[in-house]
C-alpha cells in the first residue's frame, strides 16, 4: 500500500533535487509538444508528446501540494505551481485543439519575422 506520509516526507527532503529535475523536464517536454504542433505532425504524435509532457507537470503539482500540506506558502511554491499549470494547460490545448494552437504559433512566428525583418 502507498504511504502518502512517507512519500510527502521524501518529496520535502529531496526538494532541490526533485525541482532540479522537474523544472527543466517540464520546460523541455512542453517545448517539444509545441514543436510537434508547430510542424504539423499527426494527431497521434501530438497526443503522445503532450501526454508524456503532462507527467512532469502532474508530478510538480503533487510535489508542491506536499509543501502546501505542511503550511509552506512562499513565492517558490506559487511559481512552481504556476509553471506546472501553464505546462499542463498548453499540453491539454495541444491534445484538444491542436489546430488553433498551431495557427497561433504560426501567427506569432510571422509577426516576429516582420518585426525582425527576416522575411
Order of alpha helices (4+ residues) and beta strands (2+ residues): alpha-alpha-alpha-alpha-alpha
